[in-house]
Amino acid sequence: MAGSTTAERGEREREWSGPPPPVRRFGRRQVRRIIASAVVLSFLGSGTFWLLYGSDLVRVERVSVSGTRELTPAQVREAADVPLGEQLVSVDTDAIEARLASRLPRIDTVDVSRSWPHGITLKVTERTAVLLVHKGGKFVEVDDEGVRFATVSKAPKGVPALELAVSRTGSAAASLRRFGEDRLTREAVRVAGAIPASVAHVTRGVKVRSYDDISLELADGRTVDWGSSEKGAEKGRTLTALMKAEPGARHFDVSVPTAPASAGS
């Protein structure tokens, strides 16, 4: 208010501000407890640090391997190159994974974990061949992603051979230029993955002439025109039904699954 005196304003400020907040005071006993707790935590922290980084109690002494099929645990351990004797907490698990991926292409995934207090565990998943490529009297294994991951001298049972029979002239040449051999290989992989189980075990070859001209060669000499890799599930169902309806046929065409055909007897 304009007419308020200095004394009146001071009185109002004292009324509005209220009493000051209480100041918390620690007794000597509480102070000693706080100091003692800090000392204990400090010892625990330094002890944990020493245990993890300075003690011989948690060093790497063994490497366990699981999940191998074609590879041996010894091969995996050698490629992993785990630093024995190093503090377990300091082991670079990402580096181990990277070494395994680069040195053993047969490995699809690997889980590297610490097994306290002395171990490293390597859980391996190997790639599975869905097609084989003939090369110099040997066989290159191709997985379901089109990755060529291993060369073997003996063909694994039940894995069909891939034949890239792409012409360098005409329309087939245009398909090769457009898609390339890698893409055509992946298309063949997709076809192999869509073959029904009842047919897959007798499929001996997958022939690729162009992107939309892929066929199957069965063990008993029968053949299947599959076409492109598109509508694979529908083509698989159609082929199963067609083979049941025409058991004596020698050739089947499911390239257009809504209009299948068979021939020969």
PLY file of the C-alpha trace (Angstrom):
ply
format ascii 1.0
element vertex 265
property float x
property float y
property float z
element edge 264
property int vertex1
property int vertex2
end_header
0.00 0.00 0.00
1.18 3.45 -0.76
0.62 4.70 2.81
2.36 1.79 4.56
5.28 2.66 6.77
8.57 0.83 6.79
7.75 -0.74 10.13
4.39 -2.01 8.85
6.01 -3.59 5.75
8.59 -5.31 7.88
5.88 -6.70 10.16
3.95 -8.12 7.19
7.11 -9.74 5.73
7.75 -11.47 9.06
4.16 -12.76 9.09
4.36 -14.10 5.52
7.78 -15.71 5.67
7.03 -17.94 8.65
9.64 -19.74 10.72
12.87 -20.88 9.02
13.11 -24.62 8.16
14.71 -26.73 10.84
18.39 -27.53 10.35
19.17 -31.24 10.66
22.02 -31.84 13.04
23.88 -35.14 13.30
25.07 -36.42 16.61
28.52 -37.84 17.10
27.18 -41.41 17.03
25.48 -40.85 13.64
28.61 -39.25 12.23
30.70 -42.25 13.32
28.19 -44.61 11.69
28.33 -42.71 8.41
32.12 -42.73 8.41
32.23 -46.44 9.26
29.79 -47.26 6.43
31.86 -45.26 3.95
35.01 -47.12 5.01
33.29 -50.52 4.63
31.95 -49.64 1.17
35.40 -48.45 0.14
36.97 -51.75 1.25
34.24 -53.75 -0.51
34.72 -51.77 -3.72
38.49 -52.17 -3.71
38.14 -55.85 -2.85
35.75 -56.45 -5.75
38.05 -54.57 -8.12
41.03 -56.62 -6.97
39.05 -59.87 -7.29
38.01 -59.11 -10.89
41.18 -57.50 -12.18
44.06 -58.55 -9.95
43.26 -61.93 -8.46
44.19 -65.32 -9.87
40.80 -66.62 -8.72
38.91 -65.50 -11.84
41.30 -66.11 -14.73
40.42 -68.05 -17.91
41.42 -71.69 -17.54
39.09 -73.55 -19.91
37.02 -73.06 -23.07
33.84 -75.14 -23.51
32.30 -75.71 -26.96
28.80 -76.99 -27.78
26.56 -77.27 -30.86
29.11 -78.49 -33.40
28.17 -81.00 -36.10
30.77 -81.03 -38.87
33.30 -78.95 -37.01
35.15 -80.33 -34.01
35.39 -78.55 -30.64
39.16 -78.42 -31.13
38.75 -76.53 -34.42
36.43 -74.03 -32.78
38.75 -73.49 -29.81
41.72 -72.96 -32.10
39.86 -70.41 -34.26
38.42 -68.62 -31.22
41.93 -68.09 -29.81
40.63 -67.33 -26.31
43.45 -65.81 -24.23
44.01 -68.38 -21.48
45.27 -66.90 -18.24
43.65 -63.52 -18.86
41.28 -62.03 -16.28
37.82 -63.37 -17.14
36.22 -59.94 -16.91
38.72 -58.52 -19.43
38.08 -61.06 -22.20
36.74 -59.36 -25.35
33.80 -61.60 -26.31
33.01 -59.54 -29.43
36.53 -60.12 -30.73
36.13 -63.87 -30.21
32.89 -63.84 -32.22
34.58 -61.87 -35.00
37.50 -64.32 -35.19
35.16 -67.30 -35.42
33.07 -65.66 -38.14
36.12 -64.87 -40.28
38.05 -68.10 -39.72
35.19 -70.63 -39.81
32.53 -69.64 -42.39
30.66 -72.84 -41.56
29.56 -71.14 -38.33
26.26 -69.28 -38.72
26.04 -67.84 -35.20
28.00 -68.21 -31.97
27.13 -67.14 -28.45
30.22 -66.31 -26.39
29.66 -66.09 -22.63
31.66 -66.07 -19.41
31.27 -69.08 -17.13
32.47 -67.89 -13.74
34.97 -68.24 -12.27
37.29 -69.83 -14.86
35.52 -70.54 -18.16
34.49 -69.20 -21.55
31.56 -70.96 -23.22
31.13 -71.04 -27.02
27.66 -72.12 -28.19
27.87 -72.70 -31.95
25.18 -72.97 -34.62
26.51 -74.28 -37.93
25.13 -73.45 -41.35
23.04 -76.12 -43.09
23.54 -76.84 -46.78
20.42 -76.65 -48.94
22.24 -76.82 -52.30
25.58 -78.04 -53.63
27.67 -76.50 -56.42
30.09 -78.79 -58.28
33.55 -77.28 -58.47
36.68 -79.09 -59.62
35.53 -82.50 -58.49
34.42 -81.18 -55.11
31.21 -79.67 -53.76
30.59 -76.18 -52.46
27.88 -76.07 -49.78
25.30 -73.27 -50.03
23.03 -72.38 -47.11
19.47 -71.03 -47.04
20.75 -67.45 -47.43
22.76 -68.25 -50.54
26.08 -68.18 -48.65
28.75 -70.52 -50.02
30.34 -71.55 -46.76
32.39 -74.74 -47.26
33.98 -76.98 -49.88
33.80 -80.73 -49.27
35.07 -83.72 -51.21
31.97 -85.85 -50.60
28.43 -84.67 -51.27
26.21 -84.67 -48.16
23.21 -86.96 -48.44
19.87 -85.44 -49.33
21.25 -82.11 -50.60
20.40 -81.39 -54.28
23.00 -80.08 -56.70
22.66 -76.60 -58.18
23.19 -76.29 -61.93
23.44 -72.80 -63.38
22.63 -73.57 -67.02
22.17 -69.95 -68.04
22.70 -69.28 -71.74
24.97 -66.41 -72.71
22.74 -65.57 -75.67
19.08 -64.71 -76.19
16.58 -63.87 -73.44
18.43 -66.00 -70.88
21.50 -63.81 -71.32
19.37 -60.76 -70.50
18.25 -62.50 -67.30
21.88 -63.18 -66.37
22.90 -59.58 -67.02
19.99 -58.26 -64.98
20.21 -60.53 -61.95
23.72 -61.96 -61.92
24.78 -65.42 -60.77
24.53 -64.58 -57.06
20.91 -63.48 -57.36
20.04 -66.52 -59.47
21.67 -68.73 -56.86
19.53 -67.14 -54.15
16.43 -67.75 -56.27
17.40 -71.42 -56.53
17.83 -71.49 -52.74
14.31 -70.14 -52.33
12.97 -72.84 -54.63
14.83 -75.54 -52.71
13.30 -74.27 -49.47
9.78 -74.47 -50.91
9.96 -78.05 -52.22
7.53 -80.19 -50.20
9.13 -82.72 -47.86
7.71 -85.66 -49.80
9.59 -84.48 -52.89
12.67 -82.91 -51.29
14.19 -86.24 -50.24
14.18 -87.46 -53.86
15.27 -84.17 -55.45
18.74 -84.57 -56.92
19.17 -81.28 -58.72
17.90 -77.72 -59.15
18.58 -76.33 -62.61
18.48 -72.58 -63.30
18.18 -71.46 -66.93
16.92 -67.96 -66.09
15.15 -66.07 -63.30
11.75 -67.52 -64.22
12.92 -70.87 -65.62
13.96 -73.09 -62.70
13.35 -76.84 -62.72
13.85 -79.86 -60.47
15.44 -83.18 -61.37
14.26 -86.11 -59.26
16.16 -89.28 -58.43
14.02 -91.52 -60.61
14.40 -89.35 -63.70
11.20 -87.37 -63.29
11.34 -83.59 -63.77
9.41 -80.58 -62.49
9.08 -77.17 -64.17
8.94 -74.78 -61.21
9.29 -71.44 -62.98
10.43 -68.57 -60.74
10.77 -68.73 -56.97
7.57 -66.72 -56.53
4.51 -68.37 -54.94
6.70 -71.19 -53.67
4.30 -72.45 -51.00
1.42 -72.58 -53.49
3.56 -74.41 -56.03
4.62 -76.92 -53.40
1.02 -77.74 -52.51
0.06 -77.98 -56.17
2.97 -80.34 -56.93
2.03 -82.63 -54.05
-1.58 -82.86 -55.26
-0.53 -83.32 -58.89
1.83 -86.18 -58.08
-0.90 -87.95 -56.14
-3.38 -87.47 -58.98
-0.89 -88.54 -61.69
1.46 -91.07 -60.03
2.64 -92.44 -63.39
3.58 -89.08 -64.92
7.23 -88.34 -65.72
7.03 -84.57 -66.02
5.18 -82.00 -63.93
4.68 -78.29 -64.55
3.69 -76.05 -61.64
5.19 -72.82 -63.00
1.62 -71.48 -63.02
0.19 -73.15 -59.90
-3.42 -72.39 -60.85
-2.97 -74.27 -64.15
-0.67 -77.21 -63.45
0.11 -79.89 -66.04
1.70 -83.32 -66.24
2.92 -85.51 -69.07
4.45 -88.91 -69.82
3.75 -92.26 -68.24
0 1
1 2
2 3
3 4
4 5
5 6
6 7
7 8
8 9
9 10
10 11
11 12
12 13
13 14
14 15
15 16
16 17
17 18
18 19
19 20
20 21
21 22
22 23
23 24
24 25
25 26
26 27
27 28
28 29
29 30
30 31
31 32
32 33
33 34
34 35
35 36
36 37
37 38
38 39
39 40
40 41
41 42
42 43
43 44
44 45
45 46
46 47
47 48
48 49
49 50
50 51
51 52
52 53
53 54
54 55
55 56
56 57
57 58
58 59
59 60
60 61
61 62
62 63
63 64
64 65
65 66
66 67
67 68
68 69
69 70
70 71
71 72
72 73
73 74
74 75
75 76
76 77
77 78
78 79
79 80
80 81
81 82
82 83
83 84
84 85
85 86
86 87
87 88
88 89
89 90
90 91
91 92
92 93
93 94
94 95
95 96
96 97
97 98
98 99
99 100
100 101
101 102
102 103
103 104
104 105
105 106
106 107
107 108
108 109
109 110
110 111
111 112
112 113
113 114
114 115
115 116
116 117
117 118
118 119
119 120
120 121
121 122
122 123
123 124
124 125
125 126
126 127
127 128
128 129
129 130
130 131
131 132
132 133
133 134
134 135
135 136
136 137
137 138
138 139
139 140
140 141
141 142
142 143
143 144
144 145
145 146
146 147
147 148
148 149
149 150
150 151
151 152
152 153
153 154
154 155
155 156
156 157
157 158
158 159
159 160
160 161
161 162
162 163
163 164
164 165
165 166
166 167
167 168
168 169
169 170
170 171
171 172
172 173
173 174
174 175
175 176
176 177
177 178
178 179
179 180
180 181
181 182
182 183
183 184
184 185
185 186
186 187
187 188
188 189
189 190
190 191
191 192
192 193
193 194
194 195
195 196
196 197
197 198
198 199
199 200
200 201
201 202
202 203
203 204
204 205
205 206
206 207
207 208
208 209
209 210
210 211
211 212
212 213
213 214
214 215
215 216
216 217
217 218
218 219
219 220
220 221
221 222
222 223
223 224
224 225
225 226
226 227
227 228
228 229
229 230
230 231
231 232
232 233
233 234
234 235
235 236
236 237
237 238
238 239
239 240
240 241
241 242
242 243
243 244
244 245
245 246
246 247
247 248
248 249
249 250
250 251
251 252
252 253
253 254
254 255
255 256
256 257
257 258
258 259
259 260
260 261
261 262
262 263
263 264
